[in-house]
Amino acid sequence: MSQKSCPISLVSVDSNIARINSFYVGILFSIYFISNFTFLIVFLIVDFFTRIFFAKEYSLIFILSTQTKKVLKLESINVDAAPKKLAAIFGLIFLIIILFLNILELLFAFYIFSAILFLCIFLELVFSYCVGCEIYHIYKKLFS
């Protein structure tokens, strides 16, 4: 019997900062979606890349989220970092795909990928539900 599992690391992240990150990503992506201002999606790609592969402390969205958490005086809620990192990797991949779909004017696919990204952002922001963990579970089930 296969038990549901998520990627596990010994590092934790603040769930509230992840949710605030989602809020800012959602706002910026919405503005991009409405205006087609390419700089915004390139900014998001660079910010995700920075958070994933370098240090989150250099991410402008992370800095803004951390300051927002302080202003709102939210408590820290530590969760395992691995599912959040996996979700960020999927987010980065989706942003890159969305950018290229828009450049190539493949609008139907652009709208589909954008809708999926919006859904993932919404689930994280409103319910603190990490789609990365679910995708990891499906992957483990298929390839284990």
MIDO-246632 format. One record per atom (N, C-alpha, C): residue in one letter; x, y, z; chain. Coordinates in pm, 1 decimal, padded with zeros to 6 digits. Layout:
<atoms>
loro a; X X; Y Y; Z Z; semi A
...
</atoms>
This chain:
<atoms>
loro m; X 00084.3; Y -00117.5; Z 00000.0; semi A
loro m; X 00000.0; Y 00000.0; Z 00000.0; semi A
loro m; X 00088.6; Y 00123.4; Z 00000.0; semi A
loro s; X 00066.4; Y 00210.2; Z -00094.0; semi A
loro s; X 00146.2; Y 00330.4; Z -00106.9; semi A
loro s; X 00088.6; Y 00440.4; Z -00018.9; semi A
loro q; X 00173.9; Y 00493.1; Z 00068.8; semi A
loro q; X 00130.6; Y 00600.0; Z 00156.3; semi A
loro q; X 00167.2; Y 00734.3; Z 00095.7; semi A
loro k; X 00078.9; Y 00831.5; Z 00111.5; semi A
loro k; X 00101.2; Y 00964.6; Z 00057.5; semi A
loro k; X 00219.2; Y 01028.9; Z 00128.9; semi A
loro s; X 00311.1; Y 01087.2; Z 00049.6; semi A
loro s; X 00426.2; Y 01152.3; Z 00109.2; semi A
loro s; X 00462.7; Y 01275.9; Z 00029.6; semi A
loro c; X 00532.9; Y 01364.5; Z 00093.3; semi A
loro c; X 00582.2; Y 01485.0; Z 00028.9; semi A
loro c; X 00733.7; Y 01481.8; Z 00034.7; semi A
loro p; X 00799.0; Y 01557.5; Z -00053.1; semi A
loro p; X 00942.6; Y 01567.3; Z -00039.2; semi A
loro p; X 00973.5; Y 01627.5; Z 00097.1; semi A
loro i; X 01075.3; Y 01577.6; Z 00160.7; semi A
loro i; X 01107.2; Y 01622.1; Z 00295.7; semi A
loro i; X 01250.1; Y 01675.3; Z 00297.4; semi A
loro s; X 01267.6; Y 01785.6; Z 00367.1; semi A
loro s; X 01401.1; Y 01840.0; Z 00388.6; semi A
loro s; X 01413.4; Y 01874.5; Z 00535.8; semi A
loro l; X 01532.4; Y 01902.0; Z 00578.0; semi A
loro l; X 01554.1; Y 01941.0; Z 00717.0; semi A
loro l; X 01543.6; Y 02092.0; Z 00734.5; semi A
loro v; X 01505.4; Y 02159.3; Z 00628.5; semi A
loro v; X 01491.6; Y 02304.4; Z 00629.4; semi A
loro v; X 01343.7; Y 02339.0; Z 00635.8; semi A
loro s; X 01312.0; Y 02443.9; Z 00711.1; semi A
loro s; X 01173.2; Y 02487.4; Z 00714.9; semi A
loro s; X 01162.4; Y 02629.8; Z 00661.2; semi A
loro v; X 01042.7; Y 02663.5; Z 00615.7; semi A
loro v; X 01012.5; Y 02798.4; Z 00568.3; semi A
loro v; X 00886.9; Y 02846.0; Z 00639.2; semi A
loro d; X 00867.3; Y 02975.5; Z 00637.2; semi A
loro d; X 00750.0; Y 03035.0; Z 00698.9; semi A
loro d; X 00633.9; Y 03030.0; Z 00599.6; semi A
loro s; X 00529.9; Y 02959.0; Z 00636.0; semi A
loro s; X 00413.6; Y 02943.8; Z 00549.1; semi A
loro s; X 00346.5; Y 03078.4; Z 00521.0; semi A
loro n; X 00348.2; Y 03168.8; Z 00618.2; semi A
loro n; X 00287.1; Y 03299.8; Z 00594.8; semi A
loro n; X 00363.3; Y 03379.6; Z 00489.8; semi A
loro i; X 00495.3; Y 03368.6; Z 00489.8; semi A
loro i; X 00572.9; Y 03438.3; Z 00386.9; semi A
loro i; X 00544.3; Y 03376.1; Z 00250.2; semi A
loro a; X 00530.0; Y 03244.1; Z 00244.4; semi A
loro a; X 00496.5; Y 03178.5; Z 00117.6; semi A
loro a; X 00361.1; Y 03227.3; Z 00066.2; semi A
loro r; X 00266.4; Y 03244.7; Z 00156.3; semi A
loro r; X 00133.3; Y 03292.8; Z 00115.0; semi A
loro r; X 00139.4; Y 03438.0; Z 00068.4; semi A
loro i; X 00219.1; Y 03519.6; Z 00136.3; semi A
loro i; X 00233.1; Y 03659.2; Z 00093.4; semi A
loro i; X 00305.8; Y 03664.4; Z -00041.1; semi A
loro n; X 00407.8; Y 03577.4; Z -00058.2; semi A
loro n; X 00474.2; Y 03566.1; Z -00188.9; semi A
loro n; X 00369.4; Y 03539.4; Z -00296.8; semi A
loro s; X 00279.9; Y 03445.6; Z -00269.5; semi A
loro s; X 00175.2; Y 03410.2; Z -00365.9; semi A
loro s; X 00087.7; Y 03530.3; Z -00398.6; semi A
loro f; X 00058.0; Y 03610.1; Z -00297.0; semi A
loro f; X -00022.4; Y 03730.0; Z -00319.2; semi A
loro f; X 00047.0; Y 03823.8; Z -00418.2; semi A
loro y; X 00174.7; Y 03852.8; Z -00394.0; semi A
loro y; X 00247.2; Y 03944.6; Z -00482.3; semi A
loro y; X 00267.3; Y 03885.5; Z -00622.2; semi A
loro v; X 00296.5; Y 03756.6; Z -00628.9; semi A
loro v; X 00308.8; Y 03691.7; Z -00760.1; semi A
loro v; X 00175.1; Y 03700.0; Z -00833.4; semi A
loro g; X 00067.1; Y 03674.1; Z -00761.9; semi A
loro g; X -00065.3; Y 03681.5; Z -00822.9; semi A
loro g; X -00097.6; Y 03820.6; Z -00874.7; semi A
loro i; X -00064.5; Y 03922.6; Z -00798.5; semi A
loro i; X -00088.8; Y 04061.0; Z -00842.0; semi A
loro i; X -00006.8; Y 04091.5; Z -00967.2; semi A
loro l; X 00123.2; Y 04061.2; Z -00963.1; semi A
loro l; X 00210.0; Y 04090.8; Z -01077.2; semi A
loro l; X 00170.0; Y 04011.2; Z -01201.1; semi A
loro f; X 00135.2; Y 03882.7; Z -01181.1; semi A
loro f; X 00093.7; Y 03801.9; Z -01295.5; semi A
loro f; X -00039.2; Y 03852.3; Z -01352.1; semi A
loro s; X -00130.1; Y 03895.9; Z -01265.8; semi A
loro s; X -00257.2; Y 03951.2; Z -01312.8; semi A
loro s; X -00234.6; Y 04076.0; Z -01397.8; semi A
loro i; X -00144.9; Y 04162.8; Z -01352.2; semi A
loro i; X -00114.5; Y 04283.7; Z -01428.9; semi A
loro i; X -00053.4; Y 04245.6; Z -01563.0; semi A
loro y; X 00037.4; Y 04146.7; Z -01562.2; semi A
loro y; X 00095.3; Y 04099.0; Z -01688.0; semi A
loro y; X -00014.1; Y 04044.1; Z -01779.4; semi A
loro f; X -00101.3; Y 03962.4; Z -01722.5; semi A
loro f; X -00207.2; Y 03897.7; Z -01800.8; semi A
loro f; X -00297.5; Y 04001.6; Z -01867.4; semi A
loro i; X -00328.6; Y 04107.3; Z -01795.2; semi A
loro i; X -00417.1; Y 04212.5; Z -01846.9; semi A
loro i; X -00344.6; Y 04304.5; Z -01944.9; semi A
loro s; X -00220.6; Y 04341.3; Z -01911.1; semi A
loro s; X -00150.1; Y 04444.3; Z -01988.8; semi A
loro s; X -00055.8; Y 04390.1; Z -02095.5; semi A
loro n; X -00015.9; Y 04262.2; Z -02080.0; semi A
loro n; X 00083.3; Y 04201.0; Z -02169.4; semi A
loro n; X 00218.7; Y 04274.2; Z -02161.8; semi A
loro f; X 00246.7; Y 04334.3; Z -02045.3; semi A
loro f; X 00372.7; Y 04403.6; Z -02020.8; semi A
loro f; X 00477.8; Y 04297.9; Z -01988.0; semi A
loro t; X 00557.4; Y 04261.0; Z -02087.2; semi A
loro t; X 00650.4; Y 04148.2; Z -02078.3; semi A
loro t; X 00749.9; Y 04161.9; Z -01964.5; semi A
loro f; X 00787.4; Y 04283.8; Z -01929.4; semi A
loro f; X 00882.2; Y 04303.1; Z -01820.2; semi A
loro f; X 00835.8; Y 04234.0; Z -01693.0; semi A
loro l; X 00704.7; Y 04234.6; Z -01665.2; semi A
loro l; X 00653.5; Y 04176.2; Z -01541.6; semi A
loro l; X 00677.7; Y 04025.3; Z -01534.6; semi A
loro i; X 00653.6; Y 03954.7; Z -01643.1; semi A
loro i; X 00675.4; Y 03809.8; Z -01637.9; semi A
loro i; X 00824.5; Y 03778.2; Z -01635.3; semi A
loro v; X 00904.6; Y 03859.6; Z -01703.7; semi A
loro v; X 01050.4; Y 03839.7; Z -01696.8; semi A
loro v; X 01097.9; Y 03864.8; Z -01554.0; semi A
loro f; X 01044.9; Y 03968.8; Z -01489.6; semi A
loro f; X 01078.1; Y 03995.7; Z -01349.2; semi A
loro f; X 01042.1; Y 03876.2; Z -01261.6; semi A
loro l; X 00920.9; Y 03820.9; Z -01281.2; semi A
loro l; X 00879.1; Y 03704.9; Z -01201.4; semi A
loro l; X 00970.1; Y 03585.2; Z -01225.0; semi A
loro i; X 01008.1; Y 03561.6; Z -01348.8; semi A
loro i; X 01098.1; Y 03449.8; Z -01380.0; semi A
loro i; X 01231.9; Y 03468.8; Z -01309.6; semi A
loro v; X 01287.4; Y 03588.0; Z -01317.6; semi A
loro v; X 01416.2; Y 03615.8; Z -01251.9; semi A
loro v; X 01401.9; Y 03602.2; Z -01100.4; semi A
loro d; X 01291.6; Y 03650.6; Z -01045.3; semi A
loro d; X 01271.2; Y 03641.9; Z -00900.9; semi A
loro d; X 01258.2; Y 03496.5; Z -00855.5; semi A
loro f; X 01179.0; Y 03416.5; Z -00926.5; semi A
loro f; X 01167.3; Y 03274.0; Z -00893.9; semi A
loro f; X 01303.3; Y 03205.8; Z -00904.8; semi A
loro f; X 01374.9; Y 03234.3; Z -01012.9; semi A
loro f; X 01506.8; Y 03173.9; Z -01034.6; semi A
loro f; X 01600.2; Y 03209.4; Z -00919.1; semi A
loro t; X 01596.0; Y 03334.3; Z -00875.8; semi A
loro t; X 01679.7; Y 03378.9; Z -00764.5; semi A
loro t; X 01644.1; Y 03303.9; Z -00637.0; semi A
loro r; X 01514.9; Y 03293.5; Z -00607.2; semi A
loro r; X 01470.5; Y 03224.1; Z -00485.3; semi A
loro r; X 01506.6; Y 03077.2; Z -00486.5; semi A
loro i; X 01496.8; Y 03014.0; Z -00602.8; semi A
loro i; X 01518.4; Y 02869.3; Z -00611.3; semi A
loro i; X 01666.4; Y 02834.0; Z -00614.3; semi A
loro f; X 01743.7; Y 02901.9; Z -00697.2; semi A
loro f; X 01880.3; Y 02858.5; Z -00724.7; semi A
loro f; X 01989.4; Y 02940.2; Z -00656.7; semi A
loro f; X 01955.4; Y 03054.8; Z -00602.1; semi A
loro f; X 02055.6; Y 03134.4; Z -00532.3; semi A
loro f; X 02016.0; Y 03145.9; Z -00386.0; semi A
loro a; X 01974.4; Y 03261.1; Z -00344.4; semi A
loro a; X 01931.7; Y 03279.8; Z -00205.8; semi A
loro a; X 01804.9; Y 03362.5; Z -00205.3; semi A
loro k; X 01707.8; Y 03316.0; Z -00128.9; semi A
loro k; X 01580.4; Y 03387.1; Z -00125.2; semi A
loro k; X 01596.7; Y 03529.7; Z -00073.1; semi A
loro e; X 01702.0; Y 03554.4; Z 00002.9; semi A
loro e; X 01725.9; Y 03688.0; Z 00057.4; semi A
loro e; X 01754.0; Y 03791.1; Z -00051.3; semi A
loro y; X 01785.3; Y 03747.5; Z -00173.0; semi A
loro y; X 01808.7; Y 03838.3; Z -00285.5; semi A
loro y; X 01683.8; Y 03858.8; Z -00371.4; semi A
loro s; X 01577.6; Y 03789.4; Z -00338.5; semi A
loro s; X 01452.3; Y 03800.0; Z -00413.7; semi A
loro s; X 01375.0; Y 03923.3; Z -00366.2; semi A
loro l; X 01339.7; Y 04008.8; Z -00459.6; semi A
loro l; X 01264.2; Y 04129.3; Z -00423.1; semi A
loro l; X 01126.5; Y 04094.7; Z -00367.1; semi A
loro i; X 01063.8; Y 03991.8; Z -00421.4; semi A
loro i; X 00932.7; Y 03950.5; Z -00370.0; semi A
loro i; X 00946.5; Y 03895.0; Z -00228.8; semi A
loro f; X 01051.6; Y 03818.2; Z -00201.5; semi A
loro f; X 01073.5; Y 03765.8; Z -00066.7; semi A
loro f; X 01097.8; Y 03880.5; Z 00031.5; semi A
loro i; X 01177.8; Y 03978.1; Z -00008.6; semi A
loro i; X 01205.0; Y 04093.3; Z 00078.6; semi A
loro i; X 01074.9; Y 04167.7; Z 00108.3; semi A
loro l; X 00996.0; Y 04192.5; Z 00005.4; semi A
loro l; X 00868.0; Y 04261.3; Z 00022.2; semi A
loro l; X 00772.9; Y 04179.0; Z 00109.6; semi A
loro s; X 00770.8; Y 04048.5; Z 00090.0; semi A
loro s; X 00684.6; Y 03960.4; Z 00169.4; semi A
loro s; X 00725.7; Y 03960.2; Z 00316.0; semi A
loro t; X 00855.1; Y 03957.4; Z 00340.9; semi A
loro t; X 00905.7; Y 03959.4; Z 00478.2; semi A
loro t; X 00865.9; Y 04089.6; Z 00547.9; semi A
loro q; X 00879.4; Y 04201.0; Z 00477.6; semi A
loro q; X 00841.6; Y 04330.7; Z 00534.9; semi A
loro q; X 00690.4; Y 04338.6; Z 00556.4; semi A
loro t; X 00614.0; Y 04282.8; Z 00464.5; semi A
loro t; X 00468.1; Y 04281.6; Z 00478.0; semi A
loro t; X 00427.2; Y 04200.8; Z 00600.7; semi A
loro k; X 00491.8; Y 04088.2; Z 00622.0; semi A
loro k; X 00462.3; Y 04004.5; Z 00738.4; semi A
loro k; X 00489.0; Y 04081.3; Z 00867.4; semi A
loro k; X 00599.2; Y 04157.3; Z 00869.7; semi A
loro k; X 00631.4; Y 04237.5; Z 00988.7; semi A
loro k; X 00526.4; Y 04345.6; Z 01012.1; semi A
loro v; X 00487.3; Y 04414.6; Z 00904.7; semi A
loro v; X 00387.2; Y 04521.4; Z 00917.1; semi A
loro v; X 00254.1; Y 04465.2; Z 00966.9; semi A
loro l; X 00216.0; Y 04348.7; Z 00914.9; semi A
loro l; X 00089.4; Y 04286.5; Z 00955.0; semi A
loro l; X 00099.3; Y 04214.0; Z 01089.1; semi A
loro k; X 00222.3; Y 04203.1; Z 01141.9; semi A
loro k; X 00248.5; Y 04137.1; Z 01270.6; semi A
loro k; X 00194.6; Y 03994.5; Z 01273.8; semi A
loro l; X 00225.1; Y 03920.0; Z 01167.7; semi A
loro l; X 00182.2; Y 03780.3; Z 01157.8; semi A
loro l; X 00281.6; Y 03689.8; Z 01228.4; semi A
loro e; X 00230.9; Y 03586.8; Z 01289.1; semi A
loro e; X 00315.2; Y 03485.4; Z 01352.5; semi A
loro e; X 00383.3; Y 03400.6; Z 01245.2; semi A
loro s; X 00496.4; Y 03343.4; Z 01279.3; semi A
loro s; X 00562.7; Y 03250.0; Z 01188.2; semi A
loro s; X 00497.2; Y 03113.4; Z 01200.5; semi A
loro i; X 00473.9; Y 03051.4; Z 01086.9; semi A
loro i; X 00422.8; Y 02914.4; Z 01082.8; semi A
loro i; X 00521.7; Y 02835.8; Z 00998.3; semi A
loro n; X 00607.5; Y 02760.1; Z 01064.0; semi A
loro n; X 00712.1; Y 02687.8; Z 00992.3; semi A
loro n; X 00659.1; Y 02557.2; Z 00934.7; semi A
loro v; X 00690.9; Y 02536.5; Z 00808.2; semi A
loro v; X 00655.6; Y 02413.6; Z 00737.5; semi A
loro v; X 00779.8; Y 02365.6; Z 00663.5; semi A
loro d; X 00775.7; Y 02241.8; Z 00618.9; semi A
loro d; X 00888.3; Y 02185.8; Z 00545.4; semi A
loro d; X 00910.1; Y 02262.9; Z 00415.4; semi A
loro a; X 01034.2; Y 02291.2; Z 00385.7; semi A
loro a; X 01068.4; Y 02373.5; Z 00269.2; semi A
loro a; X 01059.3; Y 02297.3; Z 00136.9; semi A
loro a; X 01078.2; Y 02167.2; Z 00138.1; semi A
loro a; X 01087.2; Y 02091.4; Z 00012.4; semi A
loro a; X 00962.5; Y 02103.1; Z -00075.7; semi A
loro p; X 00840.4; Y 02084.0; Z -00022.8; semi A
loro p; X 00723.5; Y 02099.1; Z -00110.4; semi A
loro p; X 00710.0; Y 02240.9; Z -00165.7; semi A
loro k; X 00744.5; Y 02339.7; Z -00084.5; semi A
loro k; X 00736.2; Y 02479.0; Z -00129.7; semi A
loro k; X 00838.9; Y 02505.2; Z -00239.4; semi A
loro k; X 00957.8; Y 02445.9; Z -00225.8; semi A
loro k; X 01059.7; Y 02463.1; Z -00329.4; semi A
loro k; X 01015.9; Y 02393.4; Z -00458.4; semi A
loro l; X 00959.6; Y 02274.2; Z -00445.7; semi A
loro l; X 00909.7; Y 02203.0; Z -00563.3; semi A
loro l; X 00799.2; Y 02283.3; Z -00631.9; semi A
loro a; X 00709.1; Y 02341.4; Z -00553.6; semi A
loro a; X 00603.3; Y 02424.1; Z -00611.3; semi A
loro a; X 00662.4; Y 02546.9; Z -00680.7; semi A
loro a; X 00767.6; Y 02604.4; Z -00624.1; semi A
loro a; X 00832.9; Y 02719.8; Z -00686.8; semi A
loro a; X 00898.8; Y 02679.3; Z -00818.6; semi A
loro i; X 00955.5; Y 02560.1; Z -00823.5; semi A
loro i; X 01015.5; Y 02511.3; Z -00948.7; semi A
loro i; X 00907.1; Y 02495.7; Z -01054.9; semi A
loro f; X 00792.2; Y 02437.2; Z -01016.5; semi A
loro f; X 00680.9; Y 02425.7; Z -01111.0; semi A
loro f; X 00632.1; Y 02563.7; Z -01153.5; semi A
loro g; X 00625.2; Y 02656.6; Z -01059.5; semi A
loro g; X 00585.2; Y 02793.6; Z -01092.4; semi A
loro g; X 00679.3; Y 02856.8; Z -01193.2; semi A
loro l; X 00809.2; Y 02838.0; Z -01173.1; semi A
loro l; X 00908.9; Y 02890.5; Z -01266.3; semi A
loro l; X 00890.2; Y 02829.4; Z -01405.1; semi A
loro i; X 00871.8; Y 02699.7; Z -01410.1; semi A
loro i; X 00851.4; Y 02631.3; Z -01538.3; semi A
loro i; X 00725.4; Y 02685.4; Z -01606.8; semi A
loro f; X 00617.5; Y 02701.2; Z -01531.0; semi A
loro f; X 00493.9; Y 02753.7; Z -01588.4; semi A
loro f; X 00513.1; Y 02895.2; Z -01640.4; semi A
loro l; X 00582.5; Y 02979.5; Z -01565.0; semi A
loro l; X 00605.3; Y 03117.2; Z -01609.7; semi A
loro l; X 00683.8; Y 03121.0; Z -01740.6; semi A
loro i; X 00785.0; Y 03036.3; Z -01751.8; semi A
loro i; X 00864.5; Y 03031.3; Z -01875.3; semi A
loro i; X 00778.3; Y 02983.4; Z -01991.9; semi A
loro i; X 00699.9; Y 02878.5; Z -01968.3; semi A
loro i; X 00611.0; Y 02827.1; Z -02073.6; semi A
loro i; X 00510.9; Y 02934.5; Z -02114.7; semi A
loro i; X 00451.3; Y 03002.4; Z -02017.8; semi A
loro i; X 00352.2; Y 03107.0; Z -02046.8; semi A
loro i; X 00415.2; Y 03218.9; Z -02128.7; semi A
loro l; X 00535.6; Y 03259.0; Z -02093.6; semi A
loro l; X 00604.1; Y 03364.3; Z -02169.4; semi A
loro l; X 00622.8; Y 03322.4; Z -02315.1; semi A
loro f; X 00672.7; Y 03201.0; Z -02337.0; semi A
loro f; X 00695.6; Y 03155.0; Z -02473.9; semi A
loro f; X 00564.9; Y 03133.9; Z -02551.1; semi A
loro l; X 00461.9; Y 03084.3; Z -02483.4; semi A
loro l; X 00332.3; Y 03068.3; Z -02550.2; semi A
loro l; X 00277.2; Y 03203.2; Z -02594.9; semi A
loro n; X 00295.5; Y 03304.5; Z -02513.3; semi A
loro n; X 00248.9; Y 03437.5; Z -02548.7; semi A
loro n; X 00331.3; Y 03495.4; Z -02664.3; semi A
loro i; X 00462.3; Y 03478.4; Z -02657.8; semi A
loro i; X 00549.4; Y 03527.2; Z -02766.1; semi A
loro i; X 00513.6; Y 03459.6; Z -02898.8; semi A
loro l; X 00486.5; Y 03328.0; Z -02892.1; semi A
loro l; X 00451.5; Y 03252.5; Z -03013.0; semi A
loro l; X 00304.9; Y 03268.8; Z -03052.0; semi A
loro e; X 00231.5; Y 03346.3; Z -02973.9; semi A
loro e; X 00090.0; Y 03373.5; Z -02998.0; semi A
loro e; X 00004.5; Y 03246.0; Z -03002.3; semi A
loro l; X 00039.3; Y 03150.4; Z -02919.3; semi A
loro l; X -00040.6; Y 03028.8; Z -02902.4; semi A
loro l; X -00137.9; Y 03055.1; Z -02786.9; semi A
loro l; X -00239.2; Y 03133.3; Z -02817.5; semi A
loro l; X -00323.1; Y 03190.8; Z -02713.2; semi A
loro l; X -00405.3; Y 03088.8; Z -02635.4; semi A
loro f; X -00455.6; Y 02985.9; Z -02701.6; semi A
loro f; X -00534.2; Y 02886.3; Z -02628.2; semi A
loro f; X -00448.6; Y 02820.7; Z -02519.3; semi A
loro a; X -00330.0; Y 02776.6; Z -02555.9; semi A
loro a; X -00238.8; Y 02715.7; Z -02458.4; semi A
loro a; X -00196.4; Y 02817.9; Z -02353.2; semi A
loro f; X -00174.4; Y 02941.5; Z -02396.0; semi A
loro f; X -00138.9; Y 03049.1; Z -02302.8; semi A
loro f; X -00246.6; Y 03063.9; Z -02195.9; semi A
loro y; X -00373.0; Y 03064.3; Z -02237.0; semi A
loro y; X -00483.1; Y 03079.6; Z -02141.6; semi A
loro y; X -00495.4; Y 02958.0; Z -02049.7; semi A
loro i; X -00474.1; Y 02840.2; Z -02102.9; semi A
loro i; X -00481.4; Y 02718.4; Z -02020.7; semi A
loro i; X -00373.3; Y 02720.6; Z -01912.9; semi A
loro f; X -00247.9; Y 02744.4; Z -01953.0; semi A
loro f; X -00137.8; Y 02747.4; Z -01856.3; semi A
loro f; X -00156.3; Y 02861.2; Z -01755.9; semi A
loro s; X -00205.2; Y 02975.1; Z -01803.2; semi A
loro s; X -00229.4; Y 03088.6; Z -01712.6; semi A
loro s; X -00337.3; Y 03053.9; Z -01610.2; semi A
loro a; X -00442.9; Y 02987.4; Z -01654.9; semi A
loro a; X -00550.8; Y 02948.4; Z -01563.6; semi A
loro a; X -00498.9; Y 02851.5; Z -01457.3; semi A
loro i; X -00416.0; Y 02757.7; Z -01497.9; semi A
loro i; X -00358.8; Y 02663.0; Z -01401.2; semi A
loro i; X -00271.9; Y 02736.4; Z -01300.7; semi A
loro l; X -00188.8; Y 02828.5; Z -01349.9; semi A
loro l; X -00104.2; Y 02906.2; Z -01258.8; semi A
loro l; X -00189.4; Y 02988.9; Z -01163.0; semi A
loro f; X -00293.2; Y 03055.5; Z -01214.4; semi A
loro f; X -00382.9; Y 03132.2; Z -01127.6; semi A
loro f; X -00446.1; Y 03042.2; Z -01021.5; semi A
loro l; X -00486.8; Y 02922.7; Z -01060.5; semi A
loro l; X -00547.7; Y 02829.4; Z -00965.4; semi A
loro l; X -00448.8; Y 02792.0; Z -00854.7; semi A
loro c; X -00326.0; Y 02761.5; Z -00893.2; semi A
loro c; X -00223.5; Y 02724.9; Z -00793.9; semi A
loro c; X -00195.4; Y 02841.3; Z -00698.6; semi A
loro i; X -00187.4; Y 02962.1; Z -00752.0; semi A
loro i; X -00165.6; Y 03080.4; Z -00669.0; semi A
loro i; X -00282.8; Y 03098.1; Z -00572.2; semi A
loro f; X -00404.9; Y 03084.4; Z -00623.7; semi A
loro f; X -00524.1; Y 03098.7; Z -00541.6; semi A
loro f; X -00526.6; Y 02996.1; Z -00427.8; semi A
loro l; X -00497.8; Y 02870.5; Z -00459.4; semi A
loro l; X -00499.9; Y 02765.0; Z -00357.4; semi A
loro l; X -00396.8; Y 02791.1; Z -00247.6; semi A
loro e; X -00277.2; Y 02835.3; Z -00285.6; semi A
loro e; X -00173.8; Y 02866.2; Z -00186.5; semi A
loro e; X -00214.2; Y 02986.4; Z -00103.0; semi A
loro l; X -00262.3; Y 03090.3; Z -00169.0; semi A
loro l; X -00295.3; Y 03214.4; Z -00100.1; semi A
loro l; X -00412.9; Y 03197.3; Z -00004.0; semi A
loro v; X -00518.8; Y 03137.1; Z -00049.1; semi A
loro v; X -00641.1; Y 03130.4; Z 00030.8; semi A
loro v; X -00642.1; Y 03012.6; Z 00128.2; semi A
loro f; X -00594.3; Y 02897.1; Z 00083.1; semi A
loro f; X -00605.7; Y 02775.7; Z 00165.0; semi A
loro f; X -00471.8; Y 02721.5; Z 00215.0; semi A
loro s; X -00361.6; Y 02786.7; Z 00179.8; semi A
loro s; X -00227.5; Y 02738.3; Z 00211.3; semi A
loro s; X -00211.0; Y 02594.3; Z 00161.3; semi A
loro y; X -00266.6; Y 02567.5; Z 00045.2; semi A
loro y; X -00264.3; Y 02434.9; Z -00015.5; semi A
loro y; X -00154.7; Y 02431.7; Z -00121.7; semi A
loro c; X -00056.8; Y 02346.7; Z -00100.7; semi A
loro c; X 00059.7; Y 02339.1; Z -00188.9; semi A
loro c; X 00038.3; Y 02231.7; Z -00296.3; semi A
loro v; X 00020.0; Y 02276.2; Z -00417.7; semi A
loro v; X -00001.9; Y 02184.4; Z -00528.8; semi A
loro v; X 00124.9; Y 02102.7; Z -00556.5; semi A
loro g; X 00241.6; Y 02159.0; Z -00525.2; semi A
loro g; X 00367.9; Y 02087.3; Z -00544.9; semi A
loro g; X 00370.9; Y 01953.7; Z -00472.7; semi A
loro c; X 00314.1; Y 01949.1; Z -00353.5; semi A
loro c; X 00308.9; Y 01824.2; Z -00277.0; semi A
loro c; X 00222.5; Y 01720.7; Z -00348.4; semi A
loro e; X 00109.9; Y 01763.1; Z -00403.9; semi A
loro e; X 00021.5; Y 01671.4; Z -00475.8; semi A
loro e; X 00088.1; Y 01618.7; Z -00602.7; semi A
loro i; X 00156.4; Y 01705.2; Z -00673.6; semi A
loro i; X 00226.4; Y 01662.4; Z -00794.9; semi A
loro i; X 00336.9; Y 01563.7; Z -00759.8; semi A
loro y; X 00407.1; Y 01590.4; Z -00650.9; semi A
loro y; X 00511.7; Y 01499.1; Z -00605.7; semi A
loro y; X 00451.7; Y 01361.7; Z -00574.9; semi A
loro h; X 00336.1; Y 01360.1; Z -00510.0; semi A
loro h; X 00270.3; Y 01233.1; Z -00475.5; semi A
loro h; X 00234.6; Y 01153.5; Z -00602.1; semi A
loro i; X 00180.7; Y 01221.7; Z -00701.3; semi A
loro i; X 00145.9; Y 01155.6; Z -00827.5; semi A
loro i; X 00271.3; Y 01101.1; Z -00895.0; semi A
loro y; X 00377.2; Y 01180.1; Z -00896.8; semi A
loro y; X 00504.7; Y 01137.9; Z -00955.0; semi A
loro y; X 00556.5; Y 01011.7; Z -00885.9; semi A
loro k; X 00556.0; Y 01011.9; Z -00752.0; semi A
loro k; X 00604.4; Y 00895.2; Z -00676.7; semi A
loro k; X 00519.8; Y 00771.2; Z -00707.1; semi A
loro k; X 00390.0; Y 00790.9; Z -00720.7; semi A
loro k; X 00300.7; Y 00679.5; Z -00748.0; semi A
loro k; X 00326.6; Y 00620.0; Z -00885.5; semi A
loro l; X 00350.7; Y 00707.2; Z -00984.0; semi A
loro l; X 00371.9; Y 00662.6; Z -01121.7; semi A
loro l; X 00509.5; Y 00598.6; Z -01143.9; semi A
loro f; X 00611.4; Y 00652.0; Z -01078.2; semi A
loro f; X 00748.6; Y 00611.0; Z -01107.9; semi A
loro f; X 00818.7; Y 00535.4; Z -00996.0; semi A
loro s; X 00745.9; Y 00492.5; Z -00894.9; semi A
loro s; X 00808.6; Y 00414.3; Z -00785.8; semi A
loro s; X 00768.1; Y 00270.3; Z -00793.4; semi A
</atoms>
